[in-house]
Structures are given as C-alpha cells and as structure tokens.
Amino acid sequence: MGELVDITSADLAGIYSELAETVGVENAYEIYKQFKGMQMMFPLKFYSPEYTKRIWKEERESGISVRELVRKHELSESRVRQILREGKDERKVMIS
C-alpha cells in the first residue's frame, strides 16, 4: 500500500475502519502492519499487577483518598477498592 493520502476511515474494511476512527488512519495502518493476520483479545484489566501495587503503596504511604486515586488514575471507584483489597490480602500472605 502506498501513501495514505486521501484515505479516510470509511475507505477501510471492518474493524480497521473502527480503529481508524479512534486512532487515525496512519496509526490504524501501523497496527495493521504489525499485527495483520492475528486474532487479538483485549482483557478488561488494562494495568499490570505491578502498576496496581504502586497504586496501593501510594495510598498507604501518602494517605491519598480513594476518590483522589480514582481521579488521578482514571479508574472506577470499585476497581480502586479492589486494588486496595488485593494489596491488603497480598501483604497478609507476605507477613505470614
């Protein structure tokens, strides 16, 4: 495929059209080149366990509120509370 001049998301097939609406035609093409032919599934959890541990540690060390964590990390309140619970559970296992 040559240059993407005058190509719009409407010119693309299926999922690539939707992808281009979100990230732009050029980025959709880069994703296509990298992953064409593969099936992909996107898990509901975006952040790694290591990142969520940092959130838990930050909350413990600074006393930041759940509401502030929600805003800062753009997570739902229920997800932040789940992370905090998981951190407490993991700490109990480490102490035992």
N, C-alpha and C positions, 0 to 999 in steps of 0.2 A: 504494500500500500504506500503510495507516495505521500506527499504533504497532505495535511488535513485541512487544507484551505476550503472554505465554504461548506464544510461538513457540519451538520447540526445533529443533535441527539435524535431527531426524527429520522435521520438517514441510517441509523444503526439498528441492528437486529435485537429483538427481545430484551434480555437483561442488560445488554450493553447500552441500549437507549436509556434505561432507568439509571444505570450507573453514570452515564454522561450527564444526565440531569442533575445528579448530586455532586459529581467531582469535576465535570467539564470533559469535553471530547478528548483533549490531549491526554489527560490523566486516565480516562477510560481506555484509551488506546495503549498506554503504558501497562496498565493492568492486564489487558488482553494479551499483549506480547509476553508478559511474564508468566501468566497462568493459563493460557489457552489450552483447551482440551482437558483441564482438570475440573473435578467437581469440588465445590467448596461449601463449607457449612460454617456459619458464624455463631459461636457459642454466645449465650446470654451474658456471661461474665466477661467483661472487656478487660478488666485489670488483672494483673498477675497476683498470685498469693504474696509475693514479696512486697508488691506495692500496697496491698491491703494491710500487711503487717506494719508498714511505715505509717499508715493512717492510724492504726491502733496505738502505736508507740507515740505518735504526735499527740494524740488525745490524752494519753496517760501522762506525758511529760509536761504539756502546756496547760492542761485543763480546758482545752477548747471544747465548746459545747457541740452536741450532736447537730444542732441547727447550723452552726458555723461550718462544721465538716461537710454537711450537705451542700451548702452554697459553694464552699471552696473547691470541692472535688466533683461537683455536679453529679452527685449520686442521689438516689432516693433515700428518704429517711430510714425506710425498712432495710435497705442494703447497708447503710452505715451502722445501724444497730446490729445487724447480722455480723458484720466485720468485727465489731467490738466484742460481741459474744464469742466469736471464734477465737479472738485473741485471748480472752479470759480462759477459755477451755484449753487452749494450747499452753498457756502459762501454767495451769494446774498440772498438766501432764509433765512439763519440764521440771516442776518443783518436786513431784512425787518420786 
